[in-house]
Each structure stands twice: as structure tokens, then as C-alpha cells.
Amino acid sequence: MARMKSRGSQLLLPLSVLVILIVINVIKGVNYFDISIINGALYGNIPNVLYGASELVILAIGMTLVTSASGSQDLSVGVAATMTSAVFVWVLLSAGGITWWTILAAFLVSCVVGIAIGSFNGALVATLNVQPIVATLIVFTVGRSIAFLIDGKLSPIMTSNLTYEIGNSIPGVPVATPIILTVIFVALFAVLLKTTNLKLYSQAVGINQRAARLNGINPVRIKLLAFMIMGVCTAVAGFIAVTKAGRHDSYNLLKNIEMDAILAVAIGGNSLYGGKFSITGTIIGAYTIEVLDRTLLRLDVPTQALNAFKAVFIIILMVIASPAVREFAGNGTNWVRARLGGAARIQTALGEEAVAVPKSDSSAKKEA
Amino acid sequence: MNTMKRRERVSDSNLLFAIAAVIFVLMYGFGILTHGHDFLQAQTFFDLFNLNAALIILTLGESIVMIGGSIDVAIGQVTGLVTVSCAVFLQSGTGSVGGAMLLALGIGIAFGLLQGFLVAYLKIQPFIITLAGMFLASGLMTTIHENPINVTMPDFLHLMNFQIVIPWLGTMNRNGRFIPLTINPATLVVLVLIIVLVILMNWSRFGRNLYAVGGNYQSALMLGINVKRTRFYSHVLCGLLSGIAGFVFIMTTGAGNVANAYGFNIKAIAGSIIGGTLLIGGVGNLIGSPFGALTLLTINELIRAAGINSDFQPIASGILLCIFIVLQNVVLRLRGTNSFKLALPGWLLPARRAR
């Protein structure tokens, strides 16, 4: 019962934000939910949000796990995804023809590269106890230059129907392919969390590393594993991003997405200092950010001022969710409750006092 | 200087500072060995200050916030915002240099007040709040003026071109003419700020309180330190420093641009870490921070002097960053496992020199 309640209150924040944003959108124009079918594919605001947020959702899921296990964030996700997608494009273009098999092979190679980057970060964090933000700063500094070296500064273009179909939509299927891939990824991740002890272990390590160690959990291994899973997430996100764009632009691909991913974790109601987490909250948080971006565009905010409006929104959101304001609100609701159920409370309080009186008397006598 | 410190028990802060200083000296020594002519000139050394004063000031501010156990990722964008607003103000016709200085300080302090209040009193995670501050600053920047704007105001140009000439320090150029050493006012600002802030952090009540708050928040609270106010002041101070850095930046380049100081937030964090400040707070030495920033800059200078393709520059600095981080943690860990009285085991010294 208590667990249900706490989970509900964690999801309250992202859900209420999402609802507020959608209400704003509906006020702006009632046709917000309209979905039309053009050439057999769905078009509309909701499919656009789902399409646009696919990489962010995947990266935010990995970020949640890293945050939970290590108590800090991975700054290198966007850059790492750029590197893995550079490898993907390089393998794909040097393999000769673009077929399903070469795409699969290139994707697997990019996954291996992602895991390698993740293990590098994870090794620094887990075995050398470097702060994750600092450790991932290395890949953050180096990554885009290496991506430039891999793609030869040419921003190679993939001219193939297959990659176009992966990045946009397959003829005959109404839902865009990145949405399907995201759903598959989320389902696989959910299965992973349900069937293994990963969630329990990473939460245990995040809450108290020493206690976890005494209970037979190896914190080094769990942290390393979290970063390696993050590596797989970056590979998948890079794959989706590069097929969406159709060409590999080392400089602009997934730029600044690490900030959005961290924000998604925070909006999802997770602590950024590690411990308990809710993947559902993170996913809602990621879609909330995408809805926010599109809402600002829909409200005709000038593009130069987009970031400022976004910042004001985030600040208001974090103030509402902050511990101090929550405490204040909690006191307020208690006060209201006390007023409403005043009579009953006072009676129980009197009863407690009546029990307490003889005790205090006896202690006073002892002292005397 | 370092041998004196090693004899007694060295605190973590001083040990990390010593590592940073040694690394910088090694770095510069390497430069002298390989490109003797360039690096032996005093002008090369002072140009590190002349051209990068803003980054060094930002590193100082970042270190102060990090010592307090918080973090500020907005400083780069705030600096950019200051340069753009100062440029627009100076070019508007009604502006004056003094007014621009006040504007710069005002913007910096405003960001410091906002972020400090939210972080210290409302206890919101500093990373998220300063991230929002970064978005806010970059949004305001593009709203004010999107294109680069050159300042052509005579008073300002006079200030910008003002240089302090030290005639007895200088070099002969290839034609045999003697060129005296020149120092920008920005360098003086940096040096004064370093002295003032080191005194503030080491001998003032605020500085000592900040170390306590960063080291252990609960213990500091138990000691009766006003933890919230201390952390609040650290953010305000950092904001003020980013305002100063913004003015120094525009004094160096003479233009307001949206891309100004882009990426300085990450560079400042990296500089602070190389300089021996730990992200967990409570450990750090403010003299180390400029050394950290200078180390990063010397790496770039070395790469430039060696004529390496600029594509490799981030890779080289990333690899060196990696080495420093690993080195710091290894030294701290070795120290933790050995007897507490030993500052550094003797066999570690040659190994460190060898690197």
C-alpha cells in the first residue's frame, strides 16, 4: 500500500506537467489531437512527438540506470552516440551494398563500439572511483573529433531506400519506424528489469554502496554493467538519429542531448543522487520535454527566445517540485486536514495526554 | 617550494595543488625543451594570461562553487550574455564604458542571486538549476542580438588597446630589434582577483565556512555554520566573477558574439579538476585552479607550436585530461591505504616525475 502510494506520488509530477502542457496546446487549437493519414502513414502532433523523442527516450532510460547505480550522470551520451553512428555509417558504406544484412552487421559493430565506450567510462567510475561527470568529460572532449576522423570530415550520405525506411517509415506500415524501434527497445528493457535483479542491485548500490557490498553485491560490477548498458543505449540512439537524418553530421548530430536526457531523469521524479528510480517516470519525462519544445514552437515563440522560455519553464517546474516547497505544501495540507477533522484529532490527542500524565508524575516523583 | 610541503603532513588540497603545479611546470619545461625559442620568451607566458583571462577568471569562480559542494554549468553562457549585452549597450550611442562595467557586474550578480537562491534555500539540485540558467542565458543572448557585433566606440577602443609596457623584459626579434613585453589590463585583473580570492578562501570566515559546508554539510550545520547562506554567497560570488569575465572577454576581443565563451563551462570545470578541486566538495586550492586552466592552455599552445592539425587538439587534451584524472585518483588512493603520517611514499616521487 505504502509502496503504491510512493510510486504514485513520483509519477504525479511528470504526469501533471504533461497534462498542463497538453491543456495549453488544446487551448491554443482544438485540433491538437487530429491525426490524418497521408500515403498510408500517420501524421499529426502526437505521432510527431513520439517520432521526435525516440532517441531522447532511449538515452534517458540508460541515463536513469547510470544515475541510479553511480549517483551521478553521464555527460558523454550525445558524443558517444555520434561516435557509434559514425562507426555504423563507416561499416555500412565500406561493406559495399546496403542490404538488411549489412545494416544489421554495422549496427552490431556500432553496439560493440558503444559497449567499449561505456566500459571505458565505467572502468574509470567503478574501479578508480572517479566522479562520473568528470570521467565522462574525457569522452565528451574527445568524441566529436574522433567521429570526424572516422567519417573523414565528409559527413557521408546514405542513399538507400532501406535506411530511409528505418529512419522514416516503411510503406504499408502506418507508424513511423523509429517509434516501433523505441517501443521494442522499451519492451526489451522492461523484460530485462522484470526478469533480472538488475534494478534491485543498482538501487542497492546507489543508496549505500558499502551496505550493498556487505550484502554480497559487487558495486564495481554493477556500476560497470550500468555504463555498458548505457553504451548499448547510445548505439541504438545513434543508429536511429543517423537513419533519421540520412547523413552523418559529426558536428551537429544529437548536440546537447545529454542535458535533455538528464532533465528527463529529473522531471521523471528520480533523484539525481542515485538510488530508487522509475523508468516509467523517465519515459514520461522524456516525452514531456519533447512536448514542451513543440508547444513553444506551436505558441509562436520566436526561435531565438526558445531556450529562455524553456529555462523559465524548467525553473518553475523545479521550484514546485523542490523539497522546501513540498514541505511547505505538506504543512499546508496538514493544517487543512487538522481543521477539517479537528474534533476527532483533538479527542485522540487528549486521550494520549491522559495516558502520558501518570508517567510524568512517576518520573517527577523519582527525581524528588 | 614543493619539498617544504612534503616534509609535514600535507592536506588533500595542497597535495592536489602540488600535483597540478608540477604538471604545469613539466608541461612548460617540455615546451621549452622542444620549442625552446618560443617558450623561453616572457611574452609567450604572459600571452597565456593576456588572451585567456576570461577562462582563468571563470575557473576561479567554478572552483569556489565546487569547493562548496555545488556546481555551476551556466558560467560560459552567462559570460557570452554579458559580452553581447555590453556590446549592444556600447554601440547603442547612449552607452559609456563605466555603464557597461556596471551592466556586466549586474548581469553576473543577477544570475548568481537567482541560482544561489534556488540551490541553497530551495535545495534544488544545482546541476539542473544551472543547466536552466545556461538555457536562459543562451536564449536571452540570441534574443538580444543574433549576429556578431563589433564595438567601435572610441572610449572603449582606447581601453581595449591600452597596454602596459614593461621595457626591461622583452625579446629580440629576428631582425635584431628589441620588442618590450606588453601586458593587457585583463592580466592585471586576473592577478588581483587571484590574490583577493586566495585571501578570501584561506583566511576569511566565509572561505573557511565554505570548505566546511562542502566537506560535510551535516557537520557544518552542527557546528553552527549558516550553511544555506554560505552556499548562497558562493553562487553569488561565482556569478559576479562570470560578469567580470564577460567584461574582460569583450575587452580582449572587442566584439559581442553569441558564440563567445561557448564551451567555457566545461573547460572551467576541467581546469578546476586538473587544478586539484574535487567535485564532491570541500577539497581544493584556489592557487591550483589557474594552474589547471594554464595547463589546459599550455597543451593547446604546445600543439599549436608543434604544428599539429587542429583536429587532433581536442583528442590530445582529452588524453591528457584522462591521465591527470587517473593520476589524481591513484595518488589519493595510495595515500589512503598507507600510514596516515606519510604524506607521500618515497618511491612514488620518481614514478611521478617520470610521467
Interface residues (C-beta under 8 A of the other chain):
Chain A: Q73 L124 L128 N129 V130 Q131 I133 V134 A135 L137 I138 V139 F140 T141 V142 R144 S145 I146 F148 L149 K153 M259 I262 L263 A266 L272 Y273 P302 Q304 A305 L306 N307 A308 F309 K310 A311 V312 I314 I315 M318 V319 A321 S322 P323 A324 V325
Chain B: I71 L118 Y121 L122 K123 I124 Q125 F127 I128 I129 L131 A132 G133 M134 F135 L136 S138 G139 L140 T142 T143 E146 I266 I269 A270 I273 L278 L279 I280 D311 F312 Q313 P314 I315 S317 G318 I319 L321 C322 I325 V326 N329 V330 R333
